[in-house]
Amino acid sequence: MKYLYQLIFLISFLSSSLSFAQQVNIKGKIQNAVDGQPLEFANIALLHVQDSSVMAGAMSELDGSFQFEAKPGQYLFRVGFIGYTQFFETIDLSNRNAVNLGVISLQPDAQNLDEVVVEGVTSMFESDIDKRIYNVENSIVAEGATASELLSTLPSIQVDEEGGITMRGSGNILIYINGRPSNLSGDDTESILSQFPANSIKSVELITNPSSRYDATGVGGIINIVLKKNEALGFNGQINASIGTRDKYQTGINLNYGTEKANFYTSFNWQDRRQLEFGEGTRTANIPGFSPTLDQVQDGEELEKSYLIRAGVDYSISPKGTLGVYFQGNFDDETEFADINQRNISSTGSLDSSFVRRTDELSTSANYEGGINYTLELDTLGQRLYSAFSYSYDTRDQTENYFQESFDAEGESVPANRLIQINDRPRTSGLYVAQLDYEKPLGKGGNLEVGLKATLGDWTWSQEFSQGDKNNDFVPTPVDTLSDTFDFSEDVYAAYFIYKNRLGKLGYQAGLRAEYTKTLGETERNAERIPNDYFNLFPSAFLSYELGTENELTLNYTRRISRPSIWDLAPIYRVRDQYNLSIGNPNLQPEFTDSYELGYMKGWEKYLLNAAVYHRYSTNVETRITDITDDNVAVQTRENADTRSSTGLELINQIQVSNAVDMTLTGNFFYSQINAENVEAGFSNENFSWTLSLLGNILIPDWFSVQIQGNYRGPIVLPQGQIEPNSSINIGLRRDLFDNKATLSLNVSDIFNTRNFRVTTDDPRFTQERFFQRETRIGTLSFTYRFGGFKEKREGGSRREGGDYGGDDF
C-alpha cells in the first residue's frame, strides 16, 4: 500500500504541473445578501450569448466557493439558487488564464420563498464529495429526543443498547461535537450523547471515508454533530419546550446578537427524562457443581436531569481576521433503579435456586470546555490561516448500591446468602486540542492544505468495591480484587498535507497524514505500567470525474486507525451481578483499516441517485469476547482479532414525488467476515446483512407537515455469534403558527415497539441469548417560538463585490 500511495502522489504531482492551453480557471464565492451566509449547491453556469445554451458550469461548495474551467470566449455568467433572484453578468474570458469573480451576493426572492415554504418540501439531505449532511433542525420525528435517539433515525446509522454506533455496518466511529473530539462523562457513547437534546443540534455530518485532513481515528468513519448557532444580524432568538409520555420534559433557549463586526450567541437547554428498561437472558452451560441453565429477567428505570450551557462570540478584528471564543458546560444527574430476578434451573427443568438483586445507582457529572480560534484571510485568492486551541475537563462521581436476597428450590429465603455491595466509581479526565491549518491556491486551479495538530488527553478511573454478608454483619468491607485505579494518558501529534486540482472534468486530491502516538496506562494495585508508542502514516486519494450536469463518478482510498479507549483498556472488573462481569484489556493494540470506495451520483429533475460500492479490510480488529469461568461466571472483555473485511453496496435515492411530497430511500447491503482464530480456534464468522431506511416528508398546504421515518437493520456478525436484526417506525406532525414565528409538533417514536437489542452467543462451552430494550415508544408534544428582528447588511438586488474582473451587469 505504501508503493500504491507513492505512485498516486507522483502521478498527482506531475499532473498538477502540466499546462493545458485554451482553458481559463474561474473562481468565486456565493453568499446570502441578507446575512452573508454562504450558499452551498448554488448552480453556476456559463451560457452561450446567442442561444443561452450551457457551455460550462459547477455547483458551489459548502462554504459557498466555486471553481471550474472553460474555454476562452465571451459568455453570459449566471448564478441561480432556489428562493433567490438570479444573478447575470457578461464576461469576456479572452486572453486570460484565470478569473476571480469575488463574492456574489444573492438577494432572497420573497415571492419564490413563499412558494417554497407553502407548497414545497425542503429535503434534509445534502451530499458533498466526502460527506453527507443531514439538516436535522427540520426533523419532526426527533423533536424532544436526545442526540442518541436522533442519530438512530438517520440513514446508515444504527445505535445499540449500550450506545454503540455503527455506520454502514462498521463500528469504531469517531464522534465530533462542532468539529472537535468530545470528552464528556460516561462509560459509553450513549452517556455522552444523552446530554445533548436534539433541539440543540443544527445538522449531522456523516464522513464515511475521511481524507487526511481529518483525525485518522475512527475506522468506521466520523460523525460530526453541529450545534445551533445563529449568525443573523440584530437581536433574535428561539425558545422551545417539549413534553413526552411517562415524564419526559425538555426546554431550551437560543439567543443571538449580531453586529457588523461581532456575533454574540448563547444557549441553555434543560432535560428531565424518565426512561424504562427491560431485559432478559438465558445461558446454558455444563459446569460441574452448577445448574446448567441460568435464566434472568431485569426491570428498571432511569431518571436523568441534564443542563447544557453554551456562549461565545465571533469578532472581526480586521477585514481579514476573525477571532472566535466559546465556552460550554454540561451538567448531568442520574438515578437508576433495576431489579434482576435470576433462576438456576436443573437439567430436568425444575428450579434449583434463585435470587433477586436490587440495584440503586446515583451519579453526577460535569464537563467544562472552552476554546479560542482565529481565522486570517491572507489575500483575496483564497490563502488562509486557521488556528485553534481548546481544553475540556470532565468529572463524574458514581455510586452503585446492591442488595441481593437468595431463595432455595421451594422459594424460601436463605438469609445466609444475603449480600450488600457498594461500588464507588469516580472518574476525571482532561483533553487539550491545538491545531494550525494553512491553505494556499497553487498554480492554475490547484490548492494546497497543510496542518499541525496535537491532542493530549489524561483519564483517571477508580473503583472501590465493598461487600458485606452475614459473616460480617452486613458491614461492607473493600474487596481488593475488584478495587483499583487506572490512569491513562494518550498524546497524539499529527501533521498533514493535501493537494487538489482539476484537469478538465477530472478532479483529484492526494493527501498524507502522519501521527505519532504515545500512551501510558498505570494500575495502582499492581503498580503496573503499560507504555505504547507508535508512528503511522495515513494516505488518502480522491478522484472525481464529471460525466455531465449533476452526473459524477468518484473513486477514493483512505487508511484509518482505531485506538482503544479507556473503557476498553481499564483492567477493572465491572459487576452486573455475581454471574456477569466485564473488564478491559490494557494490552489492546490499535486497529488499522484500509478503505476503498467507488461512487456514482446522477441527478434528474425530481430524482437524485447516490450509489457507492465500498470495501474495508481491517487488522488487529477490536472485538468483544465472552468467556465463562469454572465458577460459572461470564466475563466479557476485548481482544484483537486477526482480520475483518466488509464489502457492500449503498444506494441513496432522493425522490421529489411532487411539490408537497419527497422521500429519501437508503439501502446498504454488505457481506462481512471476521477471523479471530488467534484468540481461540473456531472464533471466525461471516454473514450477509443489510440495512434499509426511509424518510418521507408530506406537506398539506395550510394545515401541517407530516414526516415518516423507518429503518431496518439486519444481523451483525461477531466472532461468537451475531447481533440479531431490529427495526422501527417513527411518525411526526408539524404545524406553523403566528405567521411562521412558532411551530407546534407531535411525534411518536417506534410506534410498533420493535426497536430492541438481541445478541446470540455460540461457544463450544456455552450458549447465551440476551435481550434488552430501553423505552422507545414515546409520544412527544413540542412547541418552538422564534423572535427578534433582522438588520440587513446591504440593500438592493443580487450583486457581485470584489474579484479581479470588471464585467458589465447584464
Buried (B, 14 or more C-beta within 10 A) or exposed (E): EEEEBEEBBEEBEEBBEEEEEEBBBBBBBBBBBBBBEBBBBBBBBBBEBEEEEEBBBBBBBBEBBBBBBBEBBEBBBBBBBBBBBBBBBBBBBEEBEBBBBBBBBBBBBEEBBEBBEBEBBBBBBBBBBBBBBBBBBBBBBBBBBBBBBBBBBBBBBBBBBEBBBBBBBBBBBBBBBBEBBBBBBBBBBBBBBBBBBBBBBBBBBBBBBBBBBBBBBBBBBBBBBBBBBBEBBBBBBBBBBBBBBEEBBBBBBBBBBBEEEBBBBBBBBBBBBBBEBBBBBBBBBEBEEBBBBBBBBBBBBBBBBBBBBBBBBBBBEEEBBBBBBBEBBBBBBBBBBBEBBBBBBEEEEEBBBBBBBEBEBEBBBBBBBBBBBBBBBBEEEBBBBBBBBBBBBBBBBBBBBBBBBBBEEEEEEBEEBBBBBBBBBBBBBBBBBBBBBBBBBEBBBBBBBBBBBBBBBBBBBBBBBBBBBEEEEEEBEEBEEBBBBBBBBBBBBBBBBBBBBBBEBEBBBBBBBBBBBBBBBBBEEEEEEBEBEEEBBBBBBBBBBBEEBBBBBBBBBBBBBBBBBBBBBBBBBBBBBBBBBBBBBBBBBBBBBBBBBBBBBBBEEEEBBBBBBBBBBBBBBBBBBBBBEEEBBBBBBBBBBBBBBBBBBBBBBBBBBEBBBBBBBBBBBBBBBBBBEEBBEEBBBEBEBBBBBBBBBBBEEEEBBBBBBBBBBBBBBBBBBBBBBBBBBBBBBBBBEEEEEBBBBBBBBBBEEBBBBBBBBBBEEBBBBBBBBBBBBBBBBBBBBBEBEEBEEEEEBBBBEEBEBEBEEE
